[in-house]
Amino acid sequence: MRDTEQLISELKSDPDIECVLRNAPMSEYCSFKAGGRADCLLVPRGEAAFVRVLSLIFGMGLPYFVMGAGSNLLVRDGGFRGVIVKPGADLRAVRVGGNLITALCGASLAAVSDAAADAALGGLEFARGIPGSVGGALYMNAGAYGGDIGGVTESAKVFTPADGAVLFLRRNEMEFSYRSSLFRRSGVVVLEARFELVPADEADIRARMAEFARRRAEKQPLSAPSAGSFFKRPTGGFAGKLIEDAGLAGLSCGGARVSPLHAGFIVNEGGATASDITDLMEIVRSTVFDRFGVMLEPEVRIIGDDIQTPL
Ligand SMILES: Cc1cc2nc3c(=O)[nH]c(=O)nc-3n(C[C@H](O)[C@H](O)[C@H](O)COP(=O)(O)OP(=O)(O)OC[C@H]3O[C@@H](n4cnc5c(N)ncnc54)[C@H](O)[C@@H]3O)c2cc1C
């Protein structure tokens, strides 16, 4: 904690840092609206500050975690002992040039998809309703309705805190696979991504986006806080179907419930703790395993410590 304090005092009046928050309530920064606190939340404004801060934290040997929009993230109730770094306002720019769109890591997928539609470029329609950032999307290889971000990513500018190197990776170097990528298996941080799209009719693009939005609204519990589909799709099936077939739709644990509308979602019905959510997750995993022999793996990133109960 002393080192985190040292970092906070070093950065608290730095003009390139948008926000330095001690004991940050991460429930306010995660779409689940649940979870514990981080020792420190740092929001660097632009790319230079982002890289500088990560190098500084790495050099001090502090535990750290880079987050995006927090739409696939849960911090356990005991909190995160270290620094969470979140890209700030100057890391949200989106630029169109020819068939390419370049977006900084903090840009929302909605903003990037809208820019594509405005420029009559097709290929990102699937991403319009995914509530994440570009960095989180590359890390997770976010996808929907037959598309995924790896399929349209041409290259990315990345930073490796371990050796201080900023470099460009081509798509084939990013090892995209179902809900995974090189970023998920390494400490490499996405700074910016370039998407290669195809000219298309703007009205057709918007019609596809509207159709996907309609399907989401019909099938997903969008009015309650969640992190989207909680589990990865198991080989040869769908997590939601297995959960429903196991009779678990509607099951609740404290303020967390398996959505009756889409059993692949765990929703926060109000006041859920992170442990309500993870306890429910474990009940779902063990019941589905007992019934069907399939061990579901969470898609949601779960970090931090449980609350320690005194002996
Ligand atoms: C209602 C709802 C619907 C959803 N629908 C979908 C869907 O259809 N398809 C889908 O795939 N997902 C879906 N999601 C999940 C989520 O939106 C995606 O996984 C998204 O890509 C997460 O991005 P994020 O910026 O919120 O990342 P975060 O949740 O902040 O972080 C997720 C991971 O990405 C890493 N990360 C974030 N930024 C960077 C960076 N710059 N460099 C390296 N790593 C980084 C973090 O370390 C973390 O491990 C949905 C979520 C919700 C709430």
Ligand as a Chemical Component Dictionary entry (heavy atoms), coordinates in Angstrom:
data_LIG
# 
_chem_comp.id                   LIG 
_chem_comp.type                 NON-POLYMER 
_chem_comp.pdbx_formal_charge   0 
_chem_comp.three_letter_code    LIG 
# 
loop_
_chem_comp_atom.comp_id 
_chem_comp_atom.atom_id 
_chem_comp_atom.alt_atom_id 
_chem_comp_atom.type_symbol 
_chem_comp_atom.charge 
_chem_comp_atom.model_Cartn_x 
_chem_comp_atom.model_Cartn_y 
_chem_comp_atom.model_Cartn_z 
_chem_comp_atom.pdbx_ordinal 
LIG C1  C1  C 0 -25.395 -6.248  -22.275 1  
LIG C2  C2  C 0 -24.092 -6.827  -22.745 2  
LIG C3  C3  C 0 -24.020 -7.473  -23.989 3  
LIG C4  C4  C 0 -22.823 -8.026  -24.426 4  
LIG N1  N1  N 0 -22.795 -8.636  -25.655 5  
LIG C5  C5  C 0 -21.645 -9.165  -26.114 6  
LIG C6  C6  C 0 -21.585 -9.794  -27.392 7  
LIG O1  O1  O 0 -22.560 -9.870  -28.130 8  
LIG N2  N2  N 0 -20.398 -10.321 -27.777 9  
LIG C7  C7  C 0 -19.284 -10.259 -27.005 10 
LIG O2  O2  O 0 -18.222 -10.753 -27.420 11 
LIG N3  N3  N 0 -19.306 -9.654  -25.785 12 
LIG C8  C8  C 0 -20.443 -9.111  -25.322 13 
LIG N4  N4  N 0 -20.474 -8.505  -24.095 14 
LIG C9  C9  C 0 -19.264 -8.509  -23.248 15 
LIG C10 C10 C 0 -18.322 -7.297  -23.442 16 
LIG O3  O3  O 0 -19.025 -6.164  -23.918 17 
LIG C11 C11 C 0 -17.164 -7.640  -24.382 18 
LIG O4  O4  O 0 -16.415 -8.729  -23.908 19 
LIG C12 C12 C 0 -16.221 -6.446  -24.586 20 
LIG O5  O5  O 0 -15.299 -6.766  -25.588 21 
LIG C13 C13 C 0 -15.456 -6.070  -23.311 22 
LIG O6  O6  O 0 -14.810 -4.834  -23.555 23 
LIG P1  P1  P 0 -14.510 -3.794  -22.374 24 
LIG O7  O7  O 0 -13.842 -2.629  -22.974 25 
LIG O8  O8  O 0 -15.729 -3.539  -21.589 26 
LIG O9  O9  O 0 -13.447 -4.639  -21.540 27 
LIG P2  P2  P 0 -13.351 -4.787  -19.953 28 
LIG O10 O10 O 0 -14.573 -5.499  -19.444 29 
LIG O11 O11 O 0 -13.007 -3.502  -19.317 30 
LIG O12 O12 O 0 -12.112 -5.782  -19.850 31 
LIG C14 C14 C 0 -12.213 -7.073  -20.420 32 
LIG C15 C15 C 0 -10.787 -7.608  -20.629 33 
LIG O13 O13 O 0 -10.164 -6.844  -21.652 34 
LIG C16 C16 C 0 -8.883  -6.419  -21.199 35 
LIG N5  N5  N 0 -8.568  -5.115  -21.798 36 
LIG C17 C17 C 0 -9.343  -3.997  -21.793 37 
LIG N6  N6  N 0 -8.708  -2.988  -22.439 38 
LIG C18 C18 C 0 -7.500  -3.484  -22.847 39 
LIG C19 C19 C 0 -6.393  -2.938  -23.542 40 
LIG N7  N7  N 0 -6.376  -1.659  -23.968 41 
LIG N8  N8  N 0 -5.335  -3.743  -23.788 42 
LIG C20 C20 C 0 -5.326  -5.038  -23.365 43 
LIG N9  N9  N 0 -6.346  -5.612  -22.690 44 
LIG C21 C21 C 0 -7.424  -4.837  -22.438 45 
LIG C22 C22 C 0 -9.013  -6.315  -19.689 46 
LIG O14 O14 O 0 -7.731  -6.445  -19.074 47 
LIG C23 C23 C 0 -9.921  -7.484  -19.377 48 
LIG O15 O15 O 0 -9.177  -8.649  -19.170 49 
LIG C24 C24 C 0 -21.657 -7.931  -23.631 50 
LIG C25 C25 C 0 -21.714 -7.266  -22.393 51 
LIG C26 C26 C 0 -22.907 -6.715  -21.953 52 
LIG C27 C27 C 0 -22.944 -5.989  -20.645 53 
# 
loop_
_chem_comp_bond.comp_id 
_chem_comp_bond.atom_id_1 
_chem_comp_bond.atom_id_2 
_chem_comp_bond.value_order 
_chem_comp_bond.pdbx_ordinal 
LIG C1  C2  SING 1  
LIG C2  C3  SING 2  
LIG C2  C26 DOUB 3  
LIG C3  C4  DOUB 4  
LIG C4  N1  SING 5  
LIG C4  C24 SING 6  
LIG N1  C5  DOUB 7  
LIG C5  C6  SING 8  
LIG C5  C8  SING 9  
LIG C6  O1  DOUB 10 
LIG C6  N2  SING 11 
LIG N2  C7  SING 12 
LIG C7  O2  DOUB 13 
LIG C7  N3  SING 14 
LIG N3  C8  DOUB 15 
LIG C8  N4  SING 16 
LIG N4  C9  SING 17 
LIG N4  C24 SING 18 
LIG C9  C10 SING 19 
LIG C10 O3  SING 20 
LIG C10 C11 SING 21 
LIG C11 O4  SING 22 
LIG C11 C12 SING 23 
LIG C12 O5  SING 24 
LIG C12 C13 SING 25 
LIG C13 O6  SING 26 
LIG O6  P1  SING 27 
LIG P1  O7  DOUB 28 
LIG P1  O8  SING 29 
LIG P1  O9  SING 30 
LIG O9  P2  SING 31 
LIG P2  O10 DOUB 32 
LIG P2  O11 SING 33 
LIG P2  O12 SING 34 
LIG O12 C14 SING 35 
LIG C14 C15 SING 36 
LIG C15 O13 SING 37 
LIG C15 C23 SING 38 
LIG O13 C16 SING 39 
LIG C16 N5  SING 40 
LIG C16 C22 SING 41 
LIG N5  C17 SING 42 
LIG N5  C21 SING 43 
LIG C17 N6  DOUB 44 
LIG N6  C18 SING 45 
LIG C18 C19 SING 46 
LIG C18 C21 DOUB 47 
LIG C19 N7  SING 48 
LIG C19 N8  DOUB 49 
LIG N8  C20 SING 50 
LIG C20 N9  DOUB 51 
LIG N9  C21 SING 52 
LIG C22 O14 SING 53 
LIG C22 C23 SING 54 
LIG C23 O15 SING 55 
LIG C24 C25 DOUB 56 
LIG C25 C26 SING 57 
LIG C26 C27 SING 58 
# 
